[in-house]
């Protein structure tokens, strides 16, 4: 399989972006070169998340719910950038049992998924463990990448039709 290219760097294998990669997710959403994007339990709805997530230490919570802080993280808000995703295929994977993201925030994230997106919900750790134990974490993204026309084929078609 030929690698796809991102500027000067080859992209040889699919990758999944999850919770800790908020800034990368925002960049990915706006990058038209990203053809398939798969996320696992993204954090979002910052005002709700900061105010109610058990992940936020109680002694630090007051700082994180201040308007000044929320304004700083607003540019990373998945609720705002999910509808703007330019990828051809998108999937939101959600572990409904995962407690770090409040239920209200998870609901808003699901609503924000663009029309091109799909949602996979894992109801229990056992459901998620099955996917991991069978090494199927990247099956969806591989399938979706193979279902798209290749970049080289698309370029040839555009050049051919322009003649």
C-alpha positions in Angstrom: 0.0 0.0 0.0 1.4 3.4 -1.0 1.6 5.9 1.8 -0.6 9.0 1.8 1.3 12.3 2.1 0.9 15.1 4.5 3.2 17.8 3.2 6.6 16.4 3.8 5.5 13.5 6.0 4.1 10.2 4.9 1.0 8.9 6.6 1.4 5.2 6.5 -1.0 3.8 9.0 -4.4 4.8 10.4 -4.5 6.5 13.8 -7.3 7.1 16.2 -7.4 10.3 18.2 -8.9 10.2 21.7 -9.4 12.1 24.9 -6.0 13.6 25.5 -5.6 14.9 21.9 -8.1 17.9 22.0 -5.9 20.3 20.1 -5.0 17.6 17.5 -8.7 16.8 17.1 -9.5 20.5 16.4 -6.7 20.7 13.8 -7.9 17.4 12.2 -11.4 18.6 11.9 -10.3 21.6 9.9 -7.8 19.8 7.7 -9.3 18.8 4.4 -6.4 16.3 3.9 -7.9 14.1 6.6 -10.1 11.6 4.8 -11.2 9.3 7.7 -11.3 10.3 11.4 -12.1 8.0 14.3 -12.5 9.3 17.8 -12.8 7.5 21.2 -14.5 9.3 24.1 -13.6 12.8 23.3 -14.1 15.3 26.1 -16.4 18.3 25.3 -19.1 20.7 26.3 -16.4 22.4 28.4 -18.7 24.3 30.9 -20.5 21.1 31.8 -17.4 19.0 31.7 -15.4 21.2 33.9 -18.2 21.7 36.4 -19.2 18.1 36.8 -16.5 15.7 35.6 -15.0 13.5 38.3 -11.7 13.8 36.4 -11.3 17.4 37.5 -9.8 17.7 41.0 -12.2 19.4 43.3 -9.4 21.7 44.6 -8.8 22.9 41.0 -12.5 23.0 39.8 -13.1 26.7 40.7 -10.3 27.8 38.4 -11.6 25.7 35.5 -15.2 26.9 35.6 -14.2 30.6 35.6 -15.4 32.4 32.4 -11.8 33.5 31.6 -10.6 29.9 31.5 -13.6 28.7 29.6 -13.0 31.4 27.0 -9.4 30.2 26.5 -10.5 26.6 25.9 -13.5 27.6 23.7 -11.4 27.2 20.5 -10.9 23.6 21.4 -14.6 22.9 21.9 -15.6 19.6 20.1 -19.3 20.6 20.2 -18.4 23.5 17.8 -15.9 21.8 15.5 -17.6 18.4 15.1 -20.1 19.8 12.6 -17.2 21.3 10.6 -15.3 18.1 10.0 -14.1 17.9 6.4 -13.2 14.2 6.5 -15.2 11.9 4.1 -15.9 9.5 7.0 -16.1 10.1 10.7 -16.9 7.9 13.7 -17.5 8.8 17.3 -16.9 5.9 19.6 -18.4 6.3 23.1 -17.9 4.2 26.1 -21.2 4.9 27.8 -19.8 3.5 31.1 -16.8 5.8 31.1 -17.3 8.3 33.9 -14.9 11.1 33.1 -17.3 12.8 30.6 -20.7 13.7 32.1 -23.8 12.2 30.5 -25.1 15.6 29.5 -21.8 16.3 27.7 -21.8 12.9 25.9 -25.3 13.6 24.7 -24.2 17.0 23.2 -21.3 15.4 21.5 -23.5 12.8 19.9 -25.9 15.5 18.7 -22.9 17.4 17.2 -21.7 14.5 15.0 -22.0 15.6 11.4 -24.3 13.9 8.9 -21.3 11.9 7.4 -20.6 10.5 10.8 -21.5 7.3 12.6 -21.7 6.6 16.3 -20.5 3.4 18.0 -21.7 3.0 21.6 -20.0 0.5 24.0 -22.4 -0.2 26.8 -20.0 -2.0 29.1 -16.3 -2.5 29.7 -16.9 -6.1 28.4 -18.1 -4.7 25.1 -15.0 -2.5 24.7 -12.7 -5.3 25.9 -14.0 -7.6 23.2 -13.1 -5.1 20.5 -9.6 -4.7 22.0 -9.0 -8.4 22.8 -9.8 -9.3 19.2 -7.5 -6.5 17.9 -10.4 -4.8 16.0 -9.7 -1.2 17.2 -8.7 -0.1 13.7 -10.9 -2.3 11.6 -13.5 0.5 11.0 -10.9 3.1 9.9 -9.1 0.5 7.6 -12.4 -0.4 6.0 -13.4 3.2 5.5 -10.0 4.1 4.0 -10.2 1.2 1.6 -13.8 2.2 0.6 -12.6 5.7 -0.6 -11.1 6.3 -4.0 -7.4 6.4 -3.8 -5.7 9.8 -3.8 -3.7 8.8 -6.9 -6.8 7.5 -8.7 -8.7 10.7 -7.9 -5.9 12.9 -9.2 -5.7 10.9 -12.4 -9.5 11.2 -12.9 -9.3 15.0 -12.3 -6.4 15.4 -14.7 -8.1 13.2 -17.3 -11.4 15.0 -17.2 -9.6 18.4 -17.4 -8.1 17.5 -20.8 
